[in-house]
Amino acid sequence: MKSKYKLGDIVYLEKIFTPKNGGRIIEPKKTIYAKVIRIEDTASLGIAYELKPLCETYLGGVLYWEKDIGGLASLAFEEEEKMWRVWGDQ
C-alpha cells in the first residue's frame, strides 16, 4: 500500500490522543504541527505514522493512522491564504 505522507513531511493534527483518564482523543486549542519520522504498513488497518511534534505537545506515544492526520501543513497554509484573499481582513 502506498503511503499518503513521506518521511520528513510536516503534517497538521486537529485531534490528538492523550493517555489521561484511560486514553482518549481530544481536540487541542490550536492546530498541532508534526514531522513524519516513521511509516509503518500494518497488516490490519493500513498505514500508520510516528509523528514528532514541532511544539511541546505530547502526542500520546502512539502511531497515527492516515485518517487521523489533517493533511500536509503546506496545503493547510495554502487554504488559509486563499481564504484571506477571498474574505480579506473583515
N, C-alpha and C positions, 0 to 999 in steps of 0.2 A: 504494500500500500504506500502511496506517495504522500509525504507529509506536506501540510499546508505552509508550515514555517520552517526556516532553516536555522542551523546553529548561528548564533550571533544576532539574529533578528531581535529588534526591540518591539515588544507587543504591549498591549494595554489590557488591563483586567477591570471589569466593573463589579465583579463579585470575587471574593476570596474565601478560602477555607480557614477556619480558626479551630484549634483543638479545645478551646474553652467550652465549658458546660457540656462535655461529652462529644464535641465536634459538630460544627455546623457551617453553613455558607452564609456570609454576611456581605452587605453592600457597604464598602468603605465610604467615608465622607467625600473623598476625591478619587479620581481615577488613578490606578496604580500602574506604573510602567515597569516592565521587567525584561531581562535579556534571556533568550533561549540558550541554555547551557548543555542540555542533553535531550535527545529524542529517543523514545523507546516505542517500537511497534509491538503491541501486545497481541496475543492470540485471541483474546476475548472481546475487548472493547475498542480496538483500533490504536491509534497513535496517541501517546501521552508525552508531555513535555515537562522537563525540570526547568524551573524559572528562577532567576536570581533578581530580586527586586532592585530597582535603581534608587530606592529610598530605604528608610529604616523599617519598613513594614515587614512583619513576619508572614510568610505565605503558607504557614501551616505544616511545612515539611512533607508535602505531598506532591505528586505529579498532577498536572492539569491536562484534561482532555481537550481536544480541539474545540469542542462546543463550549468549553468554559472560558476560552480566550476571546476577548472582544474583537481583536484584529491587530493588524500591524500598526504601530504608532504613527508611521508616516501617513497612512491612509486616514487615521483619525484626525491628524493635523490638517490634511487637505480638506476634509469635510468641514472642519471648523472654519477654515479660511474661506471656503465657499459660502458658508452661512453668513459670515461677516460682510462679504462682498454683496450679497443679496439684501440683507436686512440693515446693514450699517450699524452704527453705534446709537440706536434709538433709545 
